[in-house]
Amino acid sequence: MNKKNYCVPILIIAWRRPEKTLRIIEKIKEINASKVYIACDGFDKKNNRYESNIIATRKILKEKIDWNCEKKYLFSNYNQGCKYGVSSAINWFFKNENEGIILEDDCLPHLDFFIFCEELLEKYRTDERIWSITGQNIQLGKTFGENSYYFSKYSHCWGWATWKRCWEKYDSEIKSWPKIKDAKIIEDLFTSKREINYWKRIFDNIYYHSEPDTWDYQWTYICLVNSGLTIIPNKNLIENIGFDDEATHTKEEVFDSRLENFKRFSSGLLPIKHPNNIIKSKKADRFTEIICYSGANPLNPKELKFFIRKIIKKLKNFYRTYN
């Protein structure tokens, strides 16, 4: 692959993790990426705790992308936070490109990820049913079908790709939520009351309280209400290297037993074998909902262990808060 330039545009989104940023750059260098966009959020004037890290990260971004490629930089003069820092970088990216790959500074891709995205970006370029391609697989070794990938209603954003045609519908404020909620569209998207209540609470918090400070729930929202599907590989192609004290959201204690799965990636996905039909995997989506979102049904023995872990985490957090 390194014998020719890789032509799919790539956006690197970094902030204050210089060592991890360098690892992402080194992986991109292996494929001789011909067009690289580089975004870095800015300093918090009220808190200079990360100033030296941000300076070090920007130095690496300027000096280590040293192969022959087209480079464009977007360095913010102030700290925008996760919600606007990431979404504004992707807005900028798609003002210049019609499709491309997005990598945050904790998402280390396997080399197969780039081939996977390149082929599928082309194959589904005009298929409005498909909204994104991810390298992230959280199925703990389970596969769905005999092909290289399956389709999901959930968008996973630890190493992913999409098209301008989809991202241009993104809204960080999800302004359509009151109408969507009144129309009971969420009730049509999920199967249990627990799931429905969970997602209503998530979208209520974003719309009414601007919480949490993140951008990806909004992307999930836009995909869900537009019935946009995500392509998910049957082998994980992204190693998340951000599970540590530097993380904003991926603290180790939060992800407990799932941690090792997120820390490793696999090869052997190529050559890509395509499904004959575009049908979302209900079994995969059910597992995703359990492990990532609304959690387990305590009345179902197969899900009980996930329910117990959630309770333990809540108790631990309560103890840390009040002791």
N, C-alpha and C positions, 0 to 999 in steps of 0.2 A: 504493500500500500504506500510505502514511503518513496516509491520510485516516481510518483507523479504528485502533483498538487491536488489536494482535496478541495473541491470547488464549492461545497455547501457553506454558506456564511455561518459563522459561529459567534455567539455573544457570550463573553465572560462577564459575570457579575461578581464583583469582589467588594470587600470593605476593609477589614482589619485583621486578616489572617494570612500573613505573608508566606509562611511555610506551606500552607495548604494551597494557596494561590499558585505558588511555584510548581507544585506537583500537577496541577491542572494544566498549566502552560506546557510543562514538559511532555505531557500526554498529547496535547494538541500539536506540539512540534513534531512528534513521531509521524503524523499523517501529512505534514507539510501543508497545513491549512492555508489557502490562498487569500482568504478574507476574514479578518478577525476584528470584531467590535469589542471594546473594552470599557466597561462602566464601573465606577467606584463611587460609593456614597461619601459624603463629606464629614467634617468635624462637628461635634456637638460643642457649641460655644459655652454651654453651661457646665460641661463635664469634659475635661481634657484627658480622661482616663485612658482612652485608646489612641491618643494623638500620635504617639511614636509608632504604634502598629499600623496605623493608616498611612503614615509617611513611608514606612518600610514596604507596605503592600504596593503603593503607587510607584515606588522605585523599581520594584520587581516587574510590575506591569509595563513600565517604560523600557526597561533594559533587557528583559529576558525573552521578549517576543522578538527574537533577533534573526529569524530566518526571512527569506524573501517573500513578503506577503503585504497585502493592503491592510493598513491598520487605521482604525478610527477610535478616538477617545472621547469619553463623556465623564469628566470628573466634577462632581457636585461641589459647590462652594459652601454648602451647609449640610447638616445631617437630616435626611428625609425620613429615616426609619424604614422598617421592612416594607410597609404598605406602599409607600410612594417611591422609595429608593429602587425597588425591583421593578414595579410596574412602569415607572417613567423610563427606566432603561430599556424595557421591552418595547414600549411605545416608540422610543427613538430608533431602535433596531428595525422595526417594521415600517417606519417612515422611509427607510432606505432600502429595504429588502422585501421580497414577496414571500419568502420562506426561509427557515433557518433553524439552527440548534441553539438552545439556551442552556448554559452550564453555570451554576452558582459555584462559589469557591470551595464548597465542601462535597461536591459531586464528582468523583473521579471515575471517568468512563473506561470501560474495556475497549480495546481497539475495534472490536466487532460492532460496538454501538454506532460508530460513525458510518460504517457500511450499511447497517440496519436502517438508520435514519435516511441516508442518501437514497437508497432504493425505494423506501416507502413514501418519502416525500414526493418522489416522482410518480409512483404508482397511483397514489390517492390525491394527487394535486387538485383535481377538479371534482372530486367526490365529496359532496357537501355533507354526507353522513359522518365523515371522519374529521375530527377536530384536532387531534394531536397524536403524537407518537412518543412513547416514553421508553427509557431504558430500564426503568425501575420495576422490579417484580417482587412482591411481598408475600408470595404464596407458600413460603417455607418449603420449597422443593416440589410442590404439587404442580402438575402440568395439566393443561386443558386442551384436548384434541391432539392430533398427530402433527400439527403444523408448527411453524416457528413462532407463531404469535396468535393471540385471540383478541377479542374486542370487549371493552368494558365501558360502563357509564361513568366510571370514576377516572378523573384525570390525575395522574401522578407526575410530580414535577421535579424529581431528583434526576436531572438529566433528561431533557425532552426536546421535542421539535414540533413546530406548527407552521401554519401559513398566515399571511397577512389577512386573508379572507375571513379567518376565524378570530384572530386577535383584535381586529378592528371593532368587534362587538363587545370587547371587554369594558367593564365599568367598575372601577374601584369602589364606587359608592353603592353599587347594585340598586340604582334608583327605581327599577321596575319591581322591586320586591313587594311593596304593598299590594299591587295589582295581582302579582303572581300568587301571593298568599290568599287574597280574597277569592281568587278563582279556584283555589284548592288544587293547584297543579302539583304541589308537593305530595299530596295524597295519592296521585297517580304514579309518582316516581318511586315510591317506597312501599314495602309490603306490610310492615308492622307499625303499630302505634308508637312504639319506642323509637323507631327510626324516624318517623314523621316528626315527633316532638323534638328529637335531637337536632334535626336539620332546621326546623323552624327556629329553635333557640339560637343556633349558629347564625342564621341570616338575620334574625332580629337584632342580635348583638352588633353585627356589622353595620346594619342600616341605621339603627337608633343610637348606638353608643360608640361606633367606630372601634370596636374591640372584637378580636385581638388586633394588634398591630401587624397585620400580615396581608399579603396580596393573593395567596393561592386559594383560599376559600371562595373568593370572588370569581376566580377562573373556574373552579368547580361549579359554582352557581350558574355561570353563563353556559357552560357545557351542558349541565343538567336540563335547564329550562329550554334549551334549543335541541335537545336529544342528540347532542354531539358525542360521538364515540371516541374513545382513546384506544390506540393499538398498544398492547402490552406483550413483551417478549415472554416466551415460555421459560427462558433462563434470565436471571438477573444480570444486567449489563452495567450497573452502576454501583460502585462502592461508596457509601457515605462515610467520609473521613471527618465528619464534624461532631462526633459524639464525645464531647469533652467540655471543660469549663469555659471554652471560648464560644460555645454555641449560644444562640439566642433561644431556639426552640428545642433542639435535639440534645437535651441533657440525658446522660446515661440512665439515671434512675427512672426517667419517664418511660423509656423504651424497654427496660428490663429484659425479658426473655427473647424479644424480637431483635435485640441488638446485633447478635452475630450474623443473622441473615442480612441485615442492612450493611454490615461491614465487608461483605465479600461479593465478588461477582464471578460469573462463569463464562467460559468460552464454549465452542461447539454448536453455536446456533446457525452457523453458515454451512452450506448455501441456504438462503431463505426459502422455506416452503410456505406458500401462500394458501390460506383457506379458500374454499370454493364459494362460501357464502358469508355475508356480513351479518352476523348474529351475535349479540352480546352474550357473554357467558354468565348465566344467572348464578351458577355455583361459585365461580370465582368472585363475583361481586358480593355474594353473600358472605364469603370469608373475609373479603376486604372490609365490609361494613362492621363485622365483628371485631376484627383485630385493630382497625384504625379509627373507627368512628363511634357509633352508638353503643357498641359493646355486646356482651353475650346475654342470651336469655337464660336466666338461672333455672328455668324449668326444663331446659334441654341439656342432658348430661354431657353431650359433646361440646357444649359451649360453657359449661360450668367453670372450667379452669380459667377462662378469660374473665368471667365475672368476678371470681375470687381475687384475681390479680388486680383488677380495677379497684375493688374495695380496699385491698392492702395499700395500694398507692395513695388512695384518698386519706386513709388513716395516717400514713407516714407524713403526708403533706400537712395534715391537721396538727400532728405532733410537732413538726418543725415550726409551724406558725405560732403556736401557743406555749412553747416550752423553750 
